Amino acid sequence: MNIVRSIHDVYSVDDSKLTAGGQEVYLNEYINGFRMHATLPWHTMEDIYISVNIKEKHHWVLAILSFSERYIFLYDSYESSGHYPAVLAEIEKLAEIIPLCLQTCDFYNKKGIDLQNHPRYKDKDSSDMFDVLFEKNLPQQLSENLDCGLYIVTYAGCLFYGHKVLSTEFDLNALRTRYAALLWDYRIQKQEANAHSDVEAPLRPARQNGITSVTKVFDVRWLMDLLLCIAEKLVHGCRF
């Protein structure tokens, strides 16, 4: 997001090559899979999960970039009239800059998206902003607490395993206990493997999907390291 903000601050409509201080090179490298921890290019993914810090509100939200839908789906654990404009202003930076970089990376050809005939792309220019959809009826945090990190990780976990995020309130104490146990186990696995980064860390074991009753193997190192990052910030008294 820091790179996106930097490009957005100096970007002009006439600058189709996105030469804003060379920052576009770094963003293109993310898209091409050279800087992400998973080292996977975006065109091999269906969706991209992005945790976005709303600095003005000391708040985190989850943005999911969907290539098939041409949407950015926004999951926010706190809703209020004064809160919405600040969140939208940050997400619109993503919605504007990402399509331009996808175009310069030849993403659509690599992804196999026919811009002329795809129902979500054919009536738009490839450089047009992605549409933004705020998801409704989500479990919400109380206004006086700072649980947004816990909420967005739980949203991400539900969606990653194919579950719908229901409007039923989360059991926050149970979630904290569960994530603490997962983090402890994951840290032990990394120590035993002498791993110093998420790239070196061992894969999680197969997990039973309670909805479909089909056992699948998922690489969730990205989620565990997100949890570790959040846990470390909480330990040091940082706000979310």
PAROKE-530244 format. One line per field, with one value per residue: residue in three letters; y, z, x of N, C-alpha, C in turn. Coordinates in pm, 1 decimal. Layout:
type: [ala ...] .
npy: [Y ...] .
npz: [Z ...] .
npx: [X ...] .
capy: [Y ...] .
capz: [Z ...] .
capx: [X ...] .
cpy: [Y ...] .
cpz: [Z ...] .
cpx: [X ...] .
This chain:
type: [met asn ile val arg ser ile his asp val tyr ser val asp asp ser lys leu thr ala gly gly gln glu val tyr leu asn glu tyr ile asn gly phe arg met his ala thr leu pro trp his thr met glu asp ile tyr ile ser val asn ile lys glu lys his his trp val leu ala ile leu ser phe ser glu arg tyr ile phe leu tyr asp ser tyr glu ser ser gly his tyr pro ala val leu ala glu ile glu lys leu ala glu ile ile pro leu cys leu gln thr cys asp phe tyr asn lys lys gly ile asp leu gln asn his pro arg tyr lys asp lys asp ser ser asp met phe asp val leu phe glu lys asn leu pro gln gln leu ser glu asn leu asp cys gly leu tyr ile val thr tyr ala gly cys leu phe tyr gly his lys val leu ser thr glu phe asp leu asn ala leu arg thr arg tyr ala ala leu leu trp asp tyr arg ile gln lys gln glu ala asn ala his ser asp val glu ala pro leu arg pro ala arg gln asn gly ile thr ser val thr lys val phe asp val arg trp leu met asp leu leu leu cys ile ala glu lys leu val his gly cys arg phe] .
npy: [-120.3 121.2 166.2 184.7 415.1 603.6 605.4 685.8 942.4 1102.2 1040.8 1106.2 1140.8 1148.0 1013.5 735.1 536.4 504.5 623.3 711.3 817.4 579.0 391.7 228.8 12.4 -153.2 -226.4 -362.0 -576.1 -709.2 -792.7 -965.0 -1164.1 -1153.3 -1034.8 -1101.1 -1305.4 -1563.9 -1605.2 -1622.6 -1544.5 -1302.2 -1370.1 -1637.8 -1669.2 -1669.7 -1479.7 -1192.3 -1127.8 -850.5 -677.8 -374.9 -76.0 180.1 465.7 711.0 641.7 462.6 186.1 -138.2 -302.5 -560.0 -618.2 -772.7 -860.2 -938.3 -1099.4 -1227.6 -1119.8 -855.1 -678.5 -508.2 -645.0 -541.2 -589.3 -487.3 -432.4 -239.0 -7.9 310.6 634.6 844.9 704.2 566.8 736.3 773.0 513.5 439.0 621.6 523.5 265.3 325.9 414.2 177.4 66.3 231.0 236.5 -32.6 -159.6 -17.6 -95.3 -370.2 -369.4 -276.2 -489.6 -688.7 -852.6 -946.3 -1100.0 -1306.3 -1412.6 -1503.2 -1363.5 -1249.2 -945.5 -826.2 -980.1 -1077.4 -1073.0 -890.9 -714.4 -624.9 -391.2 -192.6 6.4 -129.4 7.6 130.7 206.7 -47.6 -181.4 -118.0 -296.4 -283.5 -520.5 -634.9 -686.4 -807.9 -958.7 -731.0 -515.5 -367.3 -16.7 93.1 -71.7 -229.2 -434.3 -485.9 -613.0 -882.8 -939.3 -904.5 -1104.2 -1328.2 -1301.3 -1339.1 -1601.1 -1750.0 -1701.7 -1795.4 -2068.9 -2125.9 -2067.8 -1886.4 -1559.7 -1520.5 -1331.4 -1371.2 -1297.8 -1304.1 -1526.5 -1383.6 -1440.4 -1714.6 -1719.1 -1578.7 -1759.0 -1978.7 -1877.3 -1811.5 -2066.4 -2176.2 -2004.6 -2055.2 -2327.7 -2305.5 -2145.2 -2318.5 -2521.5 -2379.5 -2326.3 -2586.2 -2658.9 -2494.7 -2256.0 -1928.3 -1756.1 -1706.9 -1829.3 -2041.5 -2191.0 -2483.6 -2654.1 -2628.8 -2899.0 -3126.8 -3022.6 -3074.2 -2989.7 -2859.2 -2801.1 -2912.7 -3162.4 -3256.8 -3334.0 -3115.7 -2984.6 -2694.2 -2418.3 -2220.7 -2040.4 -1768.5 -1669.3 -1745.7 -1602.8 -1347.2 -1349.8 -1378.6 -1133.8 -954.2 -1041.1 -981.6 -702.4 -645.8 -738.6 -549.5 -330.1 -185.1 -6.6 -105.2] .
npz: [0.0 62.6 -161.7 -356.8 -265.7 -299.4 -578.0 -656.1 -551.2 -715.9 -967.1 -1299.5 -1536.1 -1794.8 -1789.4 -1900.8 -1876.3 -1615.4 -1465.3 -1210.5 -1015.9 -1031.7 -876.3 -982.6 -1088.8 -871.4 -787.5 -1014.0 -999.4 -775.8 -881.9 -1078.6 -924.8 -801.9 -560.4 -361.3 -70.3 -122.3 -374.1 -613.2 -923.1 -998.0 -1207.0 -1184.8 -983.3 -843.9 -678.2 -493.4 -169.5 34.6 304.6 435.4 569.3 726.0 781.6 883.6 1050.9 1227.1 1170.0 1031.4 727.2 511.8 182.1 -113.0 -415.6 -701.0 -998.1 -1187.4 -1138.5 -1158.5 -945.6 -634.7 -338.2 -28.6 306.6 610.3 952.4 1094.9 1084.4 1002.5 943.0 929.4 904.9 664.0 429.3 464.6 448.8 189.5 36.4 55.6 -55.4 -313.1 -422.4 -463.9 -647.2 -865.5 -934.4 -953.6 -1190.2 -1396.0 -1363.4 -1404.8 -1672.6 -1782.0 -1719.7 -1889.8 -1795.2 -1851.1 -2086.0 -1997.8 -1800.5 -1948.1 -2000.7 -2201.8 -2309.5 -2485.7 -2495.2 -2243.7 -1994.2 -1778.1 -1854.5 -2117.9 -2172.1 -2073.3 -2048.1 -2029.8 -1850.8 -1679.3 -1355.3 -1105.1 -988.9 -666.8 -393.6 -97.6 143.3 315.1 627.3 805.1 1082.2 1345.7 1510.5 1840.1 1898.1 2081.0 2101.9 1981.6 1786.9 1514.8 1371.0 1451.3 1346.9 1063.0 1000.1 1065.2 887.4 649.3 686.1 688.5 424.4 270.5 307.0 175.6 304.2 380.3 516.4 788.0 937.4 1204.8 1525.1 1607.5 1833.3 2023.8 2232.7 2203.6 1948.4 1989.4 2159.7 1989.0 1775.3 1915.2 1988.6 1735.4 1641.9 1827.6 1774.6 1507.1 1526.2 1667.9 1476.4 1280.8 1418.1 1461.0 1201.4 1147.2 1019.9 891.7 769.7 614.7 367.8 394.4 580.7 708.3 537.0 623.4 768.7 606.3 605.4 734.6 563.6 688.7 561.6 300.8 345.3 230.2 217.5 187.0 86.3 185.2 132.2 382.6 476.2 437.7 581.3 840.8 886.5 869.5 1097.9 1288.3 1255.6 1338.4 1602.2 1711.7 1695.7 1872.8 2110.9 2146.2 2196.7 1986.5 1793.9 1617.0] .
npx: [82.1 202.5 361.7 161.6 28.2 233.8 270.4 14.9 -1.4 157.1 84.8 -28.5 -295.2 -203.8 31.1 90.4 274.3 334.0 553.8 621.6 849.6 987.6 861.4 666.5 795.2 856.8 598.5 507.5 680.9 582.0 334.3 423.1 526.3 778.0 841.3 661.8 608.0 522.7 615.2 468.2 328.8 73.0 -102.1 -145.4 -319.2 -651.7 -769.9 -653.5 -550.9 -548.0 -428.2 -520.1 -409.2 -576.4 -466.1 -550.6 -757.6 -649.2 -677.0 -754.2 -843.8 -979.6 -908.6 -1014.4 -898.6 -1054.0 -1012.0 -1174.3 -1425.4 -1377.4 -1369.0 -1306.1 -1347.9 -1454.1 -1389.6 -1486.1 -1458.7 -1582.8 -1837.4 -1953.1 -2096.2 -1907.6 -1677.6 -1667.6 -1589.0 -1307.9 -1206.0 -1288.7 -1142.1 -880.1 -906.1 -983.8 -747.6 -608.3 -791.4 -758.5 -481.8 -389.1 -516.8 -384.9 -119.4 -146.9 -199.9 44.5 203.9 133.2 -62.7 -326.7 -316.4 -148.5 -310.6 -517.2 -748.6 -998.8 -1029.7 -1203.7 -1432.2 -1498.7 -1747.9 -1724.7 -1533.6 -1556.9 -1702.5 -1548.1 -1248.7 -920.4 -766.0 -939.4 -1077.8 -1107.4 -1417.9 -1558.9 -1679.2 -1846.8 -1876.6 -2163.6 -2345.9 -2162.4 -1983.8 -1923.7 -1690.1 -1681.7 -1717.6 -1539.5 -1320.0 -1010.1 -1005.6 -976.6 -770.2 -791.5 -1043.4 -1011.9 -828.9 -978.0 -1195.3 -1046.9 -953.5 -1195.2 -1291.6 -1079.2 -1090.2 -1319.9 -1557.4 -1855.3 -1869.6 -2055.4 -2325.3 -2336.9 -2211.1 -1863.5 -1695.0 -1487.2 -1302.7 -1267.1 -1156.2 -916.4 -786.1 -766.2 -606.9 -378.1 -288.8 -241.9 -41.7 160.1 213.7 292.2 520.0 687.6 715.9 859.0 1094.9 1189.5 1236.8 1438.9 1382.0 1382.8 1216.9 889.8 893.2 1067.7 940.2 765.2 494.2 145.6 -44.3 -282.4 -622.7 -950.1 -1238.8 -1521.5 -1762.7 -1781.6 -1686.0 -1456.3 -1120.6 -854.8 -536.6 -380.9 -167.1 -97.0 84.8 106.5 -111.9 -52.1 181.7 82.2 -76.7 127.4 259.4 58.8 26.5 277.8 275.7 70.4 181.3 380.3 231.5 118.0 -124.9 -424.4] .
capy: [0.0 238.4 187.6 231.6 554.6 685.0 620.6 760.5 1083.1 1177.6 990.6 1189.4 1062.7 1145.6 931.9 598.8 440.7 499.6 645.1 792.5 796.4 441.6 303.9 131.8 -107.1 -239.2 -280.1 -461.6 -695.1 -781.1 -855.5 -1073.6 -1267.7 -1148.0 -977.0 -1161.3 -1415.4 -1691.7 -1605.8 -1665.9 -1431.4 -1280.3 -1430.5 -1776.5 -1662.8 -1626.5 -1358.9 -1143.3 -1076.8 -738.2 -609.2 -232.2 7.8 312.5 537.3 818.3 584.2 360.0 76.2 -229.9 -366.3 -662.9 -596.5 -890.5 -823.3 -1049.7 -1075.3 -1275.5 -1030.6 -718.3 -607.2 -515.1 -670.4 -478.9 -644.4 -390.6 -473.3 -124.8 74.1 433.1 732.8 920.0 609.6 520.5 811.8 750.4 379.9 442.2 698.7 434.3 154.6 379.7 419.4 43.8 46.6 310.8 207.7 -173.7 -188.7 41.1 -181.0 -497.0 -344.8 -266.2 -620.5 -785.2 -946.5 -1004.4 -1207.3 -1417.3 -1468.9 -1559.5 -1286.6 -1186.6 -815.6 -787.7 -1062.2 -1108.7 -991.3 -786.4 -627.3 -584.0 -256.1 -102.3 9.0 -208.3 97.5 185.1 164.7 -162.4 -147.8 -148.4 -340.2 -301.3 -633.2 -596.5 -787.7 -877.0 -938.4 -599.6 -487.4 -256.7 108.4 133.2 -163.7 -226.3 -573.6 -498.1 -713.2 -1013.8 -955.6 -923.7 -1235.6 -1426.3 -1290.8 -1400.4 -1745.1 -1804.6 -1693.8 -1877.8 -2208.5 -2140.9 -2045.7 -1753.4 -1487.9 -1502.3 -1211.8 -1409.8 -1238.1 -1392.7 -1549.2 -1327.9 -1510.9 -1843.5 -1692.8 -1545.1 -1883.9 -2061.6 -1819.6 -1823.2 -2204.8 -2191.7 -1931.1 -2127.6 -2447.7 -2264.5 -2099.9 -2438.4 -2586.0 -2302.6 -2347.3 -2722.8 -2663.4 -2392.0 -2162.8 -1788.5 -1678.3 -1784.5 -1907.2 -2162.5 -2259.0 -2604.5 -2638.2 -2676.1 -3029.8 -3127.1 -2982.8 -3119.4 -2882.6 -2901.3 -2779.2 -3004.8 -3291.7 -3296.5 -3294.8 -3049.2 -2929.5 -2553.7 -2351.4 -2104.2 -1970.6 -1624.2 -1636.3 -1760.8 -1492.0 -1230.1 -1363.1 -1349.0 -989.3 -889.8 -1076.2 -906.7 -562.6 -638.7 -754.9 -424.8 -221.8 -106.2 0.8 -147.5] .
capz: [0.0 59.6 -301.5 -425.8 -226.1 -360.1 -720.9 -668.8 -515.5 -822.7 -1097.5 -1382.3 -1636.0 -1918.9 -1772.6 -1920.3 -1845.4 -1470.3 -1431.1 -1089.3 -927.9 -1039.4 -785.3 -1057.0 -1109.2 -755.1 -788.8 -1121.1 -952.2 -692.1 -969.9 -1149.3 -829.7 -763.7 -427.5 -263.4 2.6 -184.4 -504.7 -715.9 -999.8 -980.4 -1310.3 -1147.7 -870.1 -869.6 -598.9 -413.3 -40.2 72.1 430.0 410.3 688.5 711.6 880.4 945.5 1150.9 1304.8 1145.4 922.7 654.5 417.7 43.3 -196.5 -556.0 -780.6 -1139.9 -1266.4 -1117.8 -1178.0 -826.3 -508.0 -232.0 92.2 433.4 714.6 1079.2 1164.9 991.2 1050.9 835.1 922.1 882.2 525.1 331.8 482.6 396.0 44.4 -23.7 45.1 -147.2 -449.3 -472.3 -518.5 -762.3 -977.5 -971.7 -988.5 -1331.8 -1481.2 -1354.9 -1470.8 -1816.0 -1819.0 -1696.2 -1983.3 -1706.3 -1905.3 -2177.2 -1917.4 -1726.5 -2043.1 -1997.8 -2330.2 -2273.9 -2581.3 -2481.4 -2104.5 -1954.6 -1682.7 -1909.9 -2256.3 -2180.3 -2003.2 -2090.9 -1935.5 -1751.1 -1593.3 -1215.8 -1062.6 -905.2 -524.2 -330.0 47.2 188.6 423.9 724.4 860.3 1225.9 1366.4 1638.8 1916.1 1863.1 2176.4 2108.0 1870.9 1743.5 1369.8 1323.3 1474.3 1255.5 922.3 986.7 1067.7 756.5 549.1 707.9 640.8 278.5 212.3 310.1 101.4 388.0 376.0 644.2 832.6 1020.3 1345.3 1589.5 1640.8 1972.8 2020.7 2325.2 2141.9 1836.8 2043.5 2207.9 1872.6 1702.6 2000.6 1976.6 1600.4 1634.5 1906.2 1699.0 1385.1 1566.5 1700.9 1349.5 1215.2 1492.8 1436.5 1063.3 1137.1 917.3 934.4 695.2 576.6 248.0 438.2 681.7 661.7 501.4 719.2 730.7 544.2 697.7 695.6 538.0 750.9 477.7 187.4 388.3 142.1 274.0 90.6 140.5 151.7 182.6 454.7 541.0 433.7 687.9 968.1 906.5 899.7 1238.8 1365.2 1247.9 1424.0 1741.1 1754.8 1715.4 1996.0 2222.6 2164.6 2227.5 1868.4 1770.7 1487.7] .
capx: [0.0 290.7 398.9 40.8 6.4 338.5 239.1 -110.0 20.8 222.8 40.0 -115.9 -367.3 -125.9 150.8 43.1 380.2 347.7 694.9 621.0 963.6 1036.4 789.0 585.8 877.7 839.8 463.9 503.7 750.5 486.2 236.2 490.1 563.6 918.2 861.2 571.4 670.0 487.0 682.5 374.2 275.7 -70.2 -186.8 -174.2 -410.5 -789.0 -794.0 -542.4 -594.5 -462.5 -463.7 -500.5 -410.1 -637.9 -385.0 -628.7 -847.6 -578.0 -769.6 -719.7 -953.3 -937.9 -951.4 -991.4 -895.9 -1106.9 -988.6 -1287.5 -1539.0 -1329.2 -1413.8 -1235.4 -1444.5 -1399.5 -1440.3 -1453.9 -1520.2 -1641.7 -1914.0 -2017.3 -2103.0 -1782.9 -1569.1 -1672.7 -1509.3 -1164.3 -1177.0 -1306.2 -1032.7 -764.2 -934.9 -987.6 -609.4 -586.3 -879.0 -709.8 -344.1 -368.6 -544.7 -281.3 -1.2 -179.8 -188.1 185.3 266.1 74.2 -131.0 -449.3 -277.4 -97.3 -423.3 -612.2 -873.6 -1030.6 -1087.3 -1307.3 -1552.7 -1529.8 -1863.6 -1690.6 -1429.2 -1579.0 -1758.4 -1458.3 -1110.2 -839.7 -707.1 -1044.1 -1074.5 -1186.9 -1532.0 -1539.9 -1802.6 -1838.4 -1958.5 -2254.2 -2389.5 -2046.7 -1961.5 -1863.5 -1626.6 -1737.1 -1650.8 -1436.1 -1206.4 -914.7 -1000.3 -987.6 -675.4 -851.3 -1155.9 -975.8 -767.0 -1086.3 -1259.8 -959.4 -953.3 -1323.4 -1299.9 -973.5 -1135.2 -1444.7 -1674.9 -1913.2 -1863.9 -2192.9 -2347.0 -2328.4 -2094.5 -1752.2 -1658.5 -1352.7 -1214.9 -1234.3 -1066.0 -784.5 -727.0 -734.0 -494.1 -259.0 -242.5 -188.1 83.9 260.0 249.1 362.7 652.9 766.0 749.7 964.8 1218.2 1236.9 1284.9 1543.6 1333.5 1393.0 1117.9 772.7 925.7 1135.0 859.6 696.4 353.7 48.3 -98.1 -414.9 -728.0 -1082.7 -1333.1 -1645.5 -1880.5 -1787.3 -1634.5 -1347.8 -992.7 -769.5 -413.5 -365.4 -47.5 -149.0 195.0 79.4 -205.3 16.1 275.3 -0.1 -109.9 247.8 282.3 -40.6 56.7 395.9 236.1 -7.9 274.2 453.9 139.7 80.4 -267.8 -475.9] .
cpy: [125.5 270.6 241.8 378.1 646.5 710.2 709.8 909.6 1164.8 1136.4 1093.2 1102.9 1049.1 1054.3 784.5 494.3 429.8 513.7 730.3 753.8 654.8 343.5 197.7 2.9 -204.1 -303.5 -385.8 -589.8 -776.6 -859.5 -976.0 -1180.8 -1264.5 -1097.0 -1035.3 -1280.3 -1549.8 -1709.8 -1663.2 -1544.2 -1422.9 -1351.8 -1578.1 -1784.0 -1622.5 -1493.4 -1320.9 -1081.6 -968.4 -678.6 -462.7 -154.6 144.0 400.2 642.4 767.9 482.6 227.3 -7.8 -285.5 -470.9 -631.9 -722.0 -850.0 -944.7 -1017.7 -1118.6 -1182.3 -884.4 -626.1 -607.7 -528.7 -625.2 -535.8 -555.2 -428.0 -358.3 -34.9 194.7 535.0 810.0 833.1 575.6 601.3 787.1 615.0 380.6 515.1 612.0 324.7 203.2 396.5 284.6 25.8 121.1 265.0 63.5 -203.7 -133.5 -44.5 -317.0 -484.4 -342.7 -399.5 -727.4 -893.7 -1018.7 -1115.3 -1329.2 -1489.5 -1535.5 -1491.5 -1215.6 -1055.1 -775.0 -860.7 -1098.5 -1016.4 -877.4 -686.4 -563.3 -442.2 -152.5 -100.9 -63.5 -122.7 159.6 130.5 37.2 -111.6 -192.4 -183.7 -361.9 -415.1 -592.0 -715.4 -873.6 -862.5 -810.2 -586.3 -373.6 -131.5 141.8 36.9 -158.1 -366.5 -591.6 -601.5 -853.2 -1040.6 -982.6 -1057.0 -1344.7 -1422.2 -1366.7 -1551.9 -1811.1 -1811.3 -1785.1 -2024.0 -2227.6 -2123.7 -1903.4 -1689.6 -1454.9 -1380.9 -1242.5 -1355.2 -1343.1 -1408.1 -1507.6 -1400.0 -1646.1 -1825.0 -1659.6 -1671.4 -1970.5 -2008.4 -1826.5 -1964.3 -2229.4 -2124.1 -2002.8 -2250.8 -2413.1 -2219.3 -2218.7 -2509.9 -2512.5 -2321.4 -2485.0 -2735.5 -2566.1 -2290.9 -2021.4 -1698.5 -1768.4 -1871.0 -2040.8 -2248.5 -2381.8 -2574.7 -2684.9 -2812.5 -3015.9 -3095.1 -3029.8 -3000.3 -2926.5 -2886.1 -2885.0 -3145.3 -3346.1 -3245.7 -3236.4 -2997.8 -2785.5 -2503.6 -2222.2 -2031.7 -1820.9 -1583.4 -1644.7 -1646.6 -1360.7 -1232.3 -1329.6 -1199.8 -916.0 -916.7 -995.9 -760.2 -547.9 -650.5 -626.2 -304.3 -135.2 -111.4 -49.1 -57.8] .
cpz: [0.0 -82.9 -380.0 -393.3 -294.1 -507.2 -738.8 -644.1 -630.7 -962.7 -1168.9 -1489.6 -1763.7 -1911.0 -1781.2 -1886.0 -1696.0 -1425.9 -1305.8 -997.5 -927.0 -951.9 -859.5 -1081.7 -994.0 -753.9 -897.6 -1079.1 -857.6 -779.5 -1041.2 -1055.9 -781.2 -621.6 -321.7 -197.7 -64.2 -320.6 -614.6 -791.2 -989.3 -1085.0 -1283.7 -1033.7 -915.8 -801.0 -525.2 -285.3 4.3 203.1 415.7 541.2 655.4 819.1 955.9 1060.2 1242.8 1293.6 1028.7 859.4 560.7 280.7 -36.9 -342.0 -637.9 -927.9 -1224.7 -1256.4 -1148.6 -1064.8 -721.7 -400.8 -100.1 216.1 546.4 841.4 1155.7 1062.4 1063.2 938.0 819.7 887.9 732.6 428.8 342.4 427.1 244.0 -24.1 -41.1 -57.1 -292.1 -508.1 -532.6 -649.3 -885.4 -1026.0 -1019.6 -1134.9 -1427.0 -1480.7 -1418.9 -1621.4 -1859.2 -1801.6 -1793.7 -1906.6 -1775.8 -2006.0 -2100.8 -1844.3 -1818.9 -2039.8 -2131.3 -2302.3 -2364.4 -2555.9 -2337.8 -2055.4 -1858.8 -1737.4 -2043.8 -2271.8 -2111.5 -2070.5 -1986.2 -1827.5 -1658.3 -1451.7 -1195.0 -980.2 -762.3 -463.9 -181.3 88.0 312.1 516.1 775.0 1011.8 1247.9 1505.7 1708.9 1891.5 1956.1 2181.3 1981.3 1813.4 1591.9 1312.2 1336.7 1375.2 1111.8 900.2 984.4 938.1 652.0 562.6 658.7 489.0 211.6 206.4 247.9 182.9 370.1 514.1 685.0 924.1 1168.7 1406.7 1621.1 1791.8 1985.1 2114.0 2267.5 2026.4 1884.6 2092.2 2091.1 1799.9 1784.5 1989.6 1839.4 1586.7 1710.3 1829.4 1575.5 1417.3 1599.8 1572.8 1278.7 1286.3 1464.4 1295.0 1039.7 1027.2 972.9 859.4 660.4 454.5 286.7 529.2 623.9 629.4 616.3 675.8 665.8 648.5 643.7 680.5 587.2 664.1 369.6 223.3 293.8 201.9 165.2 160.8 92.8 206.8 248.9 527.5 544.2 548.8 823.3 991.4 928.1 1046.6 1327.7 1369.7 1341.8 1570.3 1793.8 1779.4 1845.1 2119.1 2253.4 2180.8 2110.3 1849.5 1632.1 1450.0] .
cpx: [85.6 333.2 280.3 15.7 107.6 310.0 116.9 -88.9 77.4 175.1 -48.7 -178.0 -286.4 -4.0 113.9 148.5 407.3 493.5 709.1 735.1 1016.5 960.7 708.2 662.7 857.5 701.4 449.1 574.9 662.2 388.9 296.6 547.0 706.3 940.3 767.8 639.0 642.2 552.2 593.2 322.3 124.3 -154.5 -215.8 -275.8 -551.1 -817.4 -666.0 -599.5 -496.4 -513.1 -424.5 -511.5 -469.8 -574.4 -464.2 -714.9 -780.1 -651.9 -719.6 -845.8 -894.3 -995.8 -917.7 -1006.7 -937.2 -1091.0 -1107.8 -1407.2 -1505.0 -1379.0 -1303.5 -1343.0 -1382.6 -1468.9 -1390.8 -1529.3 -1583.8 -1711.2 -1972.9 -2011.4 -1972.6 -1663.0 -1555.9 -1585.1 -1359.2 -1122.7 -1183.8 -1191.4 -907.9 -786.9 -939.0 -847.5 -571.3 -663.3 -830.0 -572.9 -325.5 -401.7 -438.6 -155.1 -26.8 -162.1 -41.3 258.8 216.8 -1.3 -246.2 -420.8 -228.8 -210.6 -523.5 -747.7 -891.4 -1102.2 -1202.0 -1439.7 -1589.1 -1641.8 -1830.7 -1589.1 -1467.2 -1632.7 -1670.2 -1321.9 -1026.1 -776.1 -811.8 -1031.0 -1155.6 -1305.6 -1504.6 -1674.7 -1778.0 -1932.4 -2038.7 -2281.9 -2273.1 -2044.5 -1882.4 -1803.6 -1698.1 -1654.5 -1535.5 -1317.5 -1122.7 -895.3 -1000.7 -890.8 -729.8 -963.6 -1110.4 -904.4 -874.9 -1167.3 -1178.3 -959.0 -1080.1 -1326.9 -1198.5 -1014.9 -1272.7 -1570.3 -1726.1 -1900.7 -2006.4 -2203.6 -2340.7 -2199.8 -1988.9 -1740.4 -1512.0 -1256.4 -1172.3 -1137.0 -926.1 -712.7 -682.4 -611.0 -365.7 -199.9 -180.0 -52.2 195.6 308.0 331.6 505.4 743.4 807.8 862.8 1098.4 1276.5 1293.2 1399.8 1509.1 1336.4 1295.3 1000.5 800.3 987.8 1048.2 790.2 550.5 266.1 -3.7 -235.2 -520.3 -863.7 -1175.5 -1470.1 -1767.7 -1892.6 -1743.2 -1529.0 -1217.5 -905.1 -644.8 -400.4 -232.0 -94.1 -37.2 170.3 -11.4 -137.0 113.4 201.6 -39.0 10.0 275.8 187.3 -10.0 174.1 363.1 157.8 82.0 347.3 361.8 101.1 -70.8 -303.1 -592.2] .
